[in-house]
Amino acid sequence: MNKRLSIVYILPCLEMGGAERVVTDLIKNLDPKIFACQLICLKPITSAISVLEQELTQAGFKPLIIGRNQRLDLLALFRLYRFFRKQKPDIVHTHLFSADIYGRIIARLARVPVVISTIHNINIAEGKKRRLIRRWTKFLVTMTVAVSQFVKDYVLEYDRVSTNKLMVIHNGIDIFKFSLAHSTNENPEIIRLGSVGRLTSQKSFNILIEALSLCQVKFICSIVGEGEERANLEKLINDHGLDKAIKLIGKQTDVPKFLSNLDVFILTSSWEGLPLVILEAGAANLPVISSDLPNVREIIEDQKNGLLFKTGDVKFLAQLIDNLAKDDRRRIDLAKALQEKINSSFSVERMAEQYAKLYLFLVK
C-alpha cells in the first residue's frame, strides 16, 4: 500500500460518553504509518471544555466541528459533503444515531467507497421512527459493527442487516490508565460504593438508591454523571434520609481516580450495549455487582468474576451489597478474576487491531 488509508470518524459531538471514549481511544491507538485519521463532530459540546477534544488535540488529531447546537443543521451537512468531496477519504466510520444516519447518507452522496457504522447500544427507548430510518438506510453501509453479541442479535432483528454485513468487535479500554493503586479506606467499617453513568432512566439509579435504603452495612455511595433524572434521584435520596450517605457528584474528568477511591462498583442499568464502566472498574481492580444483562454476561460470569442480580430486584441487590461488604477476601478474589478477564480480552490495543484488520480488508 503506497499511501496511508484515510479514515473519517463522525460523531454528533465530543461530550464525555462511552461511544465518544471508544472513538477517541481507537483513533489514538491505530498505527499512524498506515492510517490517517480525522474526527468530525456535527456540533460543539454544551459544556465549556471537552476533555476528549483536548486529549485528541494533544495527540495530534484535532477534531473538526462543522455545525451548531441545533437538531438539523443543513449548513453542517453541506460542509460535511464538501469535506468528503475535497478530501476523498477511503473510509467513513459513523457512531451514534444522528452522526450515523447523516454520515452514511452524505458519504454515499459524496461517493465515499466504504462506510462503516458501529452500533453501541440496543436502544430500547428509541421510537419506531428511528428504527425505520436505520432500516431504510442500511443499504448505504458497507459493514455494521456491533459492540457485543447481544447488540448484534438486536441489529439483526430490528435493523434487519444481513449477516454478511454485520460483525462483533468488543469495546476496549486503556487498561494502564485504570491501573492506579487504590487509596486506603481510612474507615474500613464504612464500605465505599460507586457507580458511573448518565442520570437517565436507562441507568436505573433509582434501583441502586432503593437497594441501599435496605442495606444493613454502613456505606458511602458516590454516583458520577449528569442527566434529566437528577431532581427525581435527589428527591428519592432525601425521602429515604440518605442525603449524607449517597452523593450525586456530577461529571468527573478523572474517572480512574474516582474508581481508585472505591471498594465496590455497582451497575444497575436496565439495558446496555457493552458497558465501558464495567471494563474500567474491572481494570481498576474493583469487584463489580451488575444487572444481569445478556451483554454484561459477555464480560462477567456470575459468582466467578462478579455478581449479577435480576434487573430491578432491589432486595437481592441489597443482599449482595451487604454480603460483599462483609467479606474482604471475596472482594479481592472477584476483583482479581475480573481484572484478568479485562486485561486478556478487552484492551484498547485488541480493539484497535480488530478495527485495523477490518479497514484493510474492506479497501483491498
C-alpha positions in Angstrom: 0.0 0.0 0.0 1.6 3.2 -1.2 -0.3 5.7 0.9 -2.0 5.8 4.3 -5.7 4.9 4.5 -7.7 8.0 5.1 -10.4 7.4 7.7 -13.0 10.0 8.8 -14.9 9.3 12.0 -18.3 11.0 12.5 -19.8 11.8 16.0 -22.7 14.1 17.0 -20.3 15.8 19.4 -17.5 15.1 21.9 -19.4 15.0 25.2 -17.9 12.6 27.7 -19.7 9.3 27.0 -19.0 5.6 26.2 -19.1 5.9 22.4 -17.0 9.1 22.4 -14.4 7.5 24.7 -14.2 4.5 22.3 -13.7 6.6 19.2 -11.1 8.7 21.0 -9.1 5.7 22.1 -9.4 4.0 18.7 -8.0 7.0 16.8 -5.1 7.3 19.3 -4.2 3.6 19.0 -4.3 3.0 15.3 -0.9 2.8 13.5 -0.2 6.3 12.1 2.0 4.8 9.5 -0.9 3.0 8.0 -4.0 5.1 8.9 -4.6 8.9 8.6 -7.5 9.7 11.0 -9.8 12.7 11.2 -12.7 13.1 13.6 -15.6 15.3 12.6 -18.3 16.4 15.1 -21.7 17.7 13.8 -22.0 20.2 16.7 -20.0 21.6 19.6 -20.4 20.3 23.1 -22.7 22.1 25.5 -20.1 22.5 28.3 -17.2 24.9 28.2 -14.4 22.2 27.9 -14.3 18.9 26.2 -11.7 16.6 27.9 -11.8 14.3 24.9 -11.2 17.1 22.4 -8.2 18.3 24.4 -6.9 14.7 24.6 -7.2 14.2 20.8 -5.7 17.6 20.0 -2.7 16.9 22.3 -2.2 13.6 20.4 -2.2 15.4 17.1 -5.8 14.7 16.0 -7.6 18.0 16.4 -11.4 17.3 15.8 -13.2 19.4 13.2 -16.5 20.8 14.4 -18.7 21.7 11.5 -22.1 22.6 12.9 -24.1 24.5 15.6 -26.2 23.4 18.5 -29.4 22.6 16.7 -31.2 19.4 15.7 -30.8 19.7 11.9 -28.0 22.0 10.6 -28.2 22.0 6.8 -25.1 24.1 6.6 -23.2 21.4 8.6 -24.4 18.7 6.2 -23.2 20.8 3.3 -19.8 21.3 4.9 -19.6 17.6 5.5 -20.4 16.8 1.9 -17.8 19.4 0.7 -15.2 17.9 3.0 -15.8 14.4 1.7 -15.6 15.6 -2.0 -12.4 17.5 -1.3 -10.6 15.1 0.9 -11.8 11.9 -0.7 -11.5 9.6 2.3 -11.2 5.9 1.9 -13.5 5.1 4.8 -16.2 7.0 6.7 -16.9 5.4 10.2 -20.0 6.7 11.9 -21.2 6.5 15.5 -24.5 7.3 17.3 -27.8 7.9 15.7 -27.6 11.4 14.1 -24.0 11.1 13.0 -24.7 7.6 11.8 -27.6 8.5 9.6 -26.4 11.8 8.3 -22.8 10.4 7.9 -23.9 7.4 5.8 -26.2 9.5 3.6 -23.7 12.3 2.9 -20.8 9.9 2.5 -22.6 8.0 -0.2 -23.7 11.2 -2.0 -20.0 12.2 -2.0 -19.1 8.8 -3.4 -17.0 7.6 -0.4 -16.2 3.9 -1.2 -16.5 2.4 2.3 -19.0 3.3 5.1 -18.8 1.6 8.4 -21.4 2.0 11.2 -20.7 1.0 14.8 -23.8 0.3 16.9 -23.1 1.0 20.6 -26.4 0.2 22.3 -29.6 -1.7 21.8 -31.7 1.5 22.0 -34.7 0.0 23.7 -36.1 3.5 24.4 -36.0 4.8 20.8 -39.1 5.1 18.8 -40.3 3.3 15.7 -39.4 6.2 13.5 -35.7 5.9 14.3 -35.7 2.2 13.7 -37.3 2.6 10.3 -34.8 5.3 9.3 -31.9 3.0 10.2 -33.5 0.1 8.3 -34.2 2.3 5.2 -30.6 3.5 5.1 -28.9 0.2 5.9 -28.1 -0.4 2.2 -25.7 2.6 2.4 -23.4 0.8 4.9 -20.6 -1.5 3.8 -20.2 -3.1 7.3 -22.1 -2.7 10.5 -20.1 -3.4 13.7 -21.9 -4.3 17.0 -20.1 -3.8 20.3 -21.4 -7.1 21.7 -23.1 -10.3 20.6 -26.4 -9.1 22.1 -26.2 -5.9 20.2 -25.6 -7.9 17.0 -28.7 -10.0 17.7 -30.7 -6.8 18.2 -29.5 -5.3 15.0 -30.3 -8.5 13.1 -33.9 -8.4 14.5 -34.7 -4.7 14.4 -32.5 -3.2 11.6 -32.6 -6.4 9.5 -29.0 -6.1 8.5 -27.8 -9.2 6.6 -25.3 -11.4 8.5 -22.6 -11.0 5.9 -22.6 -7.2 6.6 -22.6 -7.5 10.4 -19.8 -8.4 12.9 -18.9 -8.0 16.5 -15.9 -6.0 17.8 -15.9 -5.6 21.6 -15.1 -2.2 23.0 -11.7 -1.9 24.6 -10.2 0.4 27.2 -6.8 1.8 28.1 -6.0 -0.7 30.8 -2.9 1.1 32.0 -4.9 4.3 32.7 -7.1 2.5 35.2 -4.4 0.5 37.0 -3.9 3.1 39.8 -3.2 2.0 43.3 -6.3 2.0 45.4 -6.5 4.6 48.2 -6.6 3.3 51.7 -10.1 3.2 53.2 -9.5 5.3 56.4 -12.7 3.9 57.9 -12.9 0.2 56.9 -16.2 -0.1 58.8 -17.8 2.0 56.0 -17.8 0.4 52.6 -17.1 2.8 49.7 -19.6 2.1 46.8 -19.8 3.9 43.5 -21.4 4.0 40.0 -20.9 6.0 36.8 -23.4 6.9 34.2 -25.8 9.4 32.8 -28.7 10.2 35.1 -31.3 8.7 32.8 -34.0 6.1 33.1 -31.8 3.6 31.3 -29.2 3.6 34.1 -31.9 2.9 36.8 -30.1 4.6 39.6 -33.4 4.6 41.5 -32.9 0.8 41.9 -29.5 1.4 43.5 -30.9 4.0 45.9 -33.8 1.7 46.9 -31.5 -1.2 47.5 -29.1 1.0 49.6 -32.1 2.0 51.7 -32.4 -1.7 52.7 -28.7 -2.3 53.4 -27.6 -3.2 56.9 -23.9 -2.3 56.5 -22.6 1.3 56.8 -21.7 2.8 53.4 -20.9 5.8 51.4 -22.1 5.8 47.8 -20.9 8.2 45.1 -22.6 8.4 41.7 -20.8 10.2 38.8 -22.9 11.7 36.0 -25.5 14.3 35.0 -28.9 14.0 33.3 -32.6 14.7 33.4 -33.2 12.3 36.3 -31.1 14.3 38.8 -34.1 16.0 40.5 -36.0 12.8 40.9 -33.0 10.9 42.2 -32.2 13.7 44.7 -35.8 13.5 46.0 -35.6 9.8 46.3 -32.4 10.1 48.3 -33.9 12.7 50.6 -37.1 10.7 51.0 -35.1 7.7 52.3 -33.0 10.0 54.6 -29.8 9.0 52.8 -28.6 12.5 51.8 -25.4 12.0 53.8 -24.7 8.5 52.5 -25.4 8.9 48.8 -23.9 11.7 46.8 -24.6 12.7 43.2 -21.3 14.2 42.4 -21.9 15.3 38.7 -19.5 14.9 35.9 -15.9 13.9 36.7 -13.0 14.3 34.3 -10.8 11.8 36.2 -12.8 8.6 36.3 -9.7 6.4 37.0 -9.0 8.5 40.2 -12.7 8.2 41.2 -12.6 4.4 40.8 -9.4 4.1 42.8 -11.3 5.5 45.8 -14.0 2.8 45.8 -14.3 -0.6 47.3 -17.1 -1.9 45.1 -18.6 -0.8 41.8 -22.3 -1.2 41.0 -24.2 -1.1 37.7 -28.0 -1.1 37.8 -28.8 -0.4 34.1 -31.9 -1.7 32.6 -30.1 -2.2 29.3 -26.7 -1.6 27.8 -24.6 -2.1 24.7 -21.3 -3.2 26.2 -20.8 -1.1 29.4 -17.4 0.5 29.4 -17.8 1.3 33.1 -17.6 -2.4 33.9 -14.5 -2.7 31.8 -13.0 0.3 33.6 -14.0 -0.9 37.1 -12.5 -4.3 36.3 -9.3 -2.8 35.0 -9.2 -0.7 38.2 -9.2 -4.0 40.2 -12.7 -3.5 41.7 -15.3 -6.1 42.4 -18.5 -5.5 40.4 -22.1 -6.0 41.1 -24.2 -5.6 38.0 -27.7 -6.1 36.5 -27.9 -9.5 34.8 -28.0 -8.4 31.2 -27.1 -10.6 28.2 -24.2 -8.3 27.1 -22.9 -8.0 30.7 -22.6 -11.8 30.7 -20.1 -11.4 27.8 -17.8 -9.8 30.5 -19.0 -11.2 33.9 -19.6 -14.8 34.8 -21.8 -14.8 37.9 -20.0 -15.7 41.2 -16.7 -16.2 39.4 -15.5 -12.7 38.4 -18.5 -10.7 39.5 -22.0 -10.8 41.0 -25.2 -10.4 38.9 -28.8 -9.6 40.1 -32.0 -9.7 38.2 -32.7 -6.3 36.8 -34.8 -4.4 39.3 -34.5 -6.9 42.1 -34.0 -4.4 44.9 -33.9 -6.9 47.8 -31.4 -9.2 46.2 -29.2 -6.3 45.2 -29.2 -5.1 48.9 -28.3 -8.6 50.0 -25.4 -8.8 47.6 -24.1 -5.5 48.8 -24.4 -6.5 52.4 -22.6 -9.8 51.9 -19.8 -8.4 49.8 -19.2 -5.5 52.2 -18.6 -8.0 55.0 -16.2 -10.3 53.0 -12.8 -8.7 52.3 -11.4 -11.9 50.8 -14.4 -12.3 48.4 -14.0 -8.8 47.1 -10.3 -9.4 46.4 -10.9 -12.6 44.6 -13.7 -11.3 42.4 -11.7 -8.2 41.5 -8.6 -10.2 40.6 -10.6 -12.6 38.3 -12.4 -9.7 36.6 -9.2 -7.8 36.1 -7.6 -10.8 34.4 -10.6 -11.1 32.0 -10.4 -7.4 31.1 -6.6 -7.5 30.5 -6.9 -10.5 28.2 -10.0 -9.7 26.2 -10.9 -6.0 26.4 -7.8 -3.9 25.9 -7.9 -0.9 23.6 -4.9 -2.5 21.7 -7.0 -5.5 20.9 -10.0 -3.4 19.8 -7.7 -1.2 17.5 -6.1 -4.3 16.0 -9.5 -5.8 15.1 -10.7 -2.5 13.5 -7.4 -2.2 11.6 -7.9 -5.6 10.1 -11.5 -4.7 9.1 -10.4 -1.4 7.5 -7.7 -3.1 5.5 -10.0 -5.9 4.4 -12.7 -3.6 3.2 -10.5 -1.4 1.0 -8.4 -4.2 -0.5 
